Amino acid sequence: MKPYLMTIPLLMVFFITSCDFTFDVGVEHSQNATPNPPATPFLTLTPASIPSLQPSQTPSTTTQPTPLPTSTSTPVGQIFRDDFSGVLQEGWTWINEVPERWTITPEGWLQILGQDPTLLDDYQNNLLCRPAPSGDYQITVHLEADPVENFQQATLYLYQDVENYIAINRGYCGPCLEGGSGLYLEYKISGSVGTYKISTRNPDVYLRLLKKGGSVTAYYALEEGDWQRFGTIGNYVKEPQVCLGVSNADRDGIAADLVGRFDYIEFVRP
């Protein structure tokens, strides 16, 4: 054998033993080394970050019934009230009714078109009446009227008959008051008559009669709630009815019909 052929195996052994060859070593590292951490994903969803499709508050498993609205009770002390909404309340009676001269408007007002006969002449059409309560009581009305001729009036009455009544009205009387237009408290008791009066041109008024003990006291208000005492009359009207009416009494031959509109009437205990 040639000397250079013997050197080849020796060189190969030297090369293998002197080099850090990685075939077996690499396998051993992959089994024992700590693995590298995984790459961070672009979006990590955790339970806290996943949007919930449920309501923010979970309803109770026991459902409570919704209370039904309760009816409005009658205010303490109220005896009767009519707001003239659609039809008249029960208990009213017309005296000398002329049906085509009165109506209830769509807005809820009792509207009466005045005629010439009046209690000043011992007769009046379209008096709407109901019995007065027993004991002490207070009656309030809200009305609109704009009288411009003598003896036109829209009136709240305590009425026994044509000879016995107490009346408070929005009226016009040139001989009675400078300018004619005003509020009037009038009475007729067994032929005896009398009048209280105050000037106003306001068509929108509140009128009140208070029966207490042996007297009747009248009040008025030109703004709701601003009550002013008008006058007091002895309670000589026996077993009266409470009436609403509108009249003209065109004694001067003037053809002018007053329109009176009543918003409500209310009876209460004082």
C-alpha positions in Angstrom: 0.0 0.0 0.0 1.1 3.4 -0.8 2.0 5.6 2.1 -0.4 8.5 1.1 -3.4 6.1 1.1 -2.9 5.4 4.7 -3.1 9.0 5.6 -6.6 9.5 4.3 -8.4 7.5 7.1 -6.4 9.2 9.7 -7.3 12.6 8.4 -11.0 11.7 8.4 -10.9 10.5 12.0 -9.2 13.7 13.0 -11.8 15.9 11.2 -14.7 14.1 12.8 -13.3 14.2 16.4 -12.2 17.8 16.2 -15.5 19.3 14.8 -18.7 20.1 16.8 -20.9 18.3 14.4 -24.6 18.8 15.1 -26.6 15.8 13.8 -27.0 14.0 17.2 -26.3 17.1 19.3 -29.1 19.0 17.6 -31.6 16.3 18.5 -30.6 16.3 22.1 -31.0 20.1 22.4 -34.5 20.0 21.0 -35.6 17.5 23.7 -34.1 19.2 26.8 -33.9 23.0 26.1 -36.6 25.4 27.2 -38.8 26.3 24.2 -38.9 29.9 23.0 -42.1 31.8 23.9 -44.8 31.8 21.2 -45.1 34.8 19.0 -47.6 37.4 20.2 -50.7 37.3 18.0 -52.1 40.5 16.4 -55.3 40.4 18.7 -55.7 38.4 21.8 -59.4 38.0 22.9 -60.0 37.3 26.6 -63.4 36.8 28.3 -63.2 40.4 29.6 -62.6 41.8 26.1 -65.2 39.9 24.2 -68.3 42.2 23.7 -71.3 40.9 25.5 -74.6 40.6 23.5 -76.6 40.4 26.8 -78.3 43.4 28.5 -76.1 45.2 31.0 -78.5 44.2 33.8 -80.0 40.8 34.0 -83.7 41.1 34.9 -84.9 39.3 37.9 -86.5 36.0 37.4 -89.5 37.2 39.4 -91.4 39.8 37.4 -93.4 42.3 39.6 -96.8 43.3 38.1 -97.1 46.9 37.0 -99.6 48.8 39.2 -102.7 49.9 37.4 -103.5 53.6 37.6 -106.0 54.5 40.3 -109.1 56.6 39.6 -109.0 60.1 40.9 -111.1 60.5 44.0 -113.4 63.4 44.6 -111.5 66.2 46.3 -112.2 66.6 50.0 -115.3 68.8 50.6 -116.5 68.8 47.0 -120.2 68.2 46.6 -120.7 68.6 42.9 -118.8 69.8 39.8 -119.8 70.1 36.1 -117.1 71.0 33.6 -119.7 70.9 30.7 -117.7 68.3 28.8 -120.0 66.8 26.2 -123.2 66.5 28.2 -124.7 68.0 31.3 -124.3 66.1 34.6 -127.4 64.5 36.0 -129.6 66.6 38.2 -130.0 69.7 36.1 -133.5 71.0 35.0 -134.2 73.7 32.4 -136.8 76.4 33.4 -138.4 77.9 30.2 -136.0 76.0 28.0 -135.5 77.2 24.4 -133.2 74.4 23.1 -131.9 76.2 20.0 -130.6 79.0 22.3 -128.1 76.9 24.2 -125.3 74.4 23.5 -122.2 72.8 24.9 -119.3 73.8 22.8 -116.5 71.3 21.6 -114.1 73.1 23.9 -116.3 72.3 27.0 -118.3 75.5 27.7 -122.0 75.8 28.4 -123.0 78.6 26.0 -126.4 80.4 26.3 -127.6 83.0 23.9 -129.5 85.6 25.8 -133.1 86.7 25.1 -135.1 89.8 26.1 -137.2 88.4 28.9 -135.3 88.6 32.2 -136.0 88.2 35.9 -136.1 92.0 35.9 -139.3 91.6 34.0 -140.4 88.6 36.2 -139.6 86.0 33.5 -136.5 84.5 31.9 -135.8 81.8 29.4 -133.2 79.1 29.6 -132.5 79.1 33.4 -130.4 75.9 34.1 -131.1 74.9 37.7 -130.4 72.2 40.3 -131.2 72.1 44.0 -128.9 73.9 46.4 -127.1 71.6 48.9 -128.3 71.4 52.5 -126.4 73.1 55.2 -123.5 75.5 54.4 -122.0 75.5 51.0 -119.9 77.5 48.5 -120.7 77.8 44.8 -118.1 78.9 42.2 -118.4 79.6 38.5 -115.9 80.6 35.8 -117.6 82.5 32.9 -117.0 84.7 29.9 -119.3 87.4 28.7 -118.9 90.9 27.2 -122.1 92.8 27.8 -122.3 96.2 25.9 -126.0 97.2 26.2 -128.2 98.0 29.1 -129.4 95.0 31.2 -127.4 92.4 29.4 -126.1 89.9 32.0 -124.7 86.4 32.5 -125.7 85.3 36.0 -125.3 82.8 38.9 -128.5 82.7 41.0 -129.7 81.4 44.3 -133.3 81.2 43.0 -136.6 80.5 44.8 -139.0 82.2 42.4 -139.2 85.5 40.4 -139.9 87.4 43.6 -137.1 85.8 45.7 -133.5 85.4 44.5 -129.9 86.5 45.0 -127.8 87.0 41.9 -124.2 87.8 41.0 -123.5 88.6 37.4 -121.2 90.0 34.7 -123.5 92.7 33.3 -124.1 96.2 31.9 -126.3 98.9 33.4 -125.7 102.5 32.2 -128.0 104.0 34.8 -126.4 102.0 37.6 -122.7 102.6 37.0 -120.5 105.0 35.1 -119.6 103.2 31.9 -122.2 100.6 32.5 -119.9 97.5 32.3 -119.3 95.8 35.6 -120.0 93.1 38.1 -123.3 93.3 40.0 -124.7 91.6 43.1 -128.5 91.9 43.1 -131.3 90.6 45.2 -135.0 90.6 45.3 -136.7 89.5 48.5 -140.5 89.7 48.7 -140.5 92.7 46.4 -137.6 94.5 48.1 -134.6 95.0 45.8 -131.0 96.0 46.2 -127.7 96.1 44.3 -123.9 96.1 44.9 -121.7 97.0 41.9 -118.1 97.4 40.7 -116.8 98.6 37.4 -114.9 96.2 35.1 -114.6 95.6 31.3 -112.9 92.2 31.8 -115.0 89.6 30.0 -113.3 86.7 31.9 -114.4 86.5 35.5 -114.9 84.1 38.5 -118.0 84.5 40.7 -118.7 82.9 44.0 -121.6 82.7 46.5 -121.0 81.5 50.0 -124.0 80.5 52.1 -123.0 80.2 55.8 -125.4 80.3 58.6 -128.0 83.1 58.1 -126.2 85.0 55.4 -125.0 84.8 51.8 -121.6 86.5 50.9 -120.6 87.1 47.3 -117.0 87.2 46.0 -115.4 87.9 42.6 -112.0 87.4 41.0 -110.7 88.9 37.8 -107.8 86.5 37.9 -108.1 82.9 39.1 -107.6 82.7 42.8 -107.6 86.5 43.5 -110.8 86.6 45.4 -112.3 89.9 46.5 -115.3 90.2 48.9 -118.3 91.8 47.2 -121.1 92.1 49.7 -123.3 90.1 52.2 -127.1 89.6 52.1 -129.3 87.9 54.6 -130.3 84.4 53.7 -134.0 84.9 53.0 -134.2 82.7 49.9 -135.8 79.5 51.1 -134.9 76.1 49.7 -133.3 77.7 46.7 -132.1 76.3 43.4 -128.7 77.1 42.0 -129.3 78.5 38.4 -127.2 79.8 35.5 -128.8 82.2 33.0 -128.1 84.8 30.3 -130.5 87.6 29.4 -130.8 90.9 27.4 -133.8 92.9 28.5 -133.5 95.2 25.5 -135.9 97.8 26.8 -134.6 100.4 24.4 -135.5 98.3 21.4 -131.8 97.3 20.7 -131.5 93.9 19.0 -128.3 92.7 20.8 -128.1 89.2 22.1 -125.5 88.5 24.7 -123.5 85.3 24.5 -122.6 83.9 27.9 -120.2 81.0 28.3 -119.8 79.0 31.5 -116.6 77.0 31.9 -117.5 75.1 35.1 -119.6 75.2 38.2 -118.5 73.7 41.5 -120.2 73.2 44.9 -118.0 72.6 48.0 -118.3 72.7 51.8 -116.8 75.9 53.2 
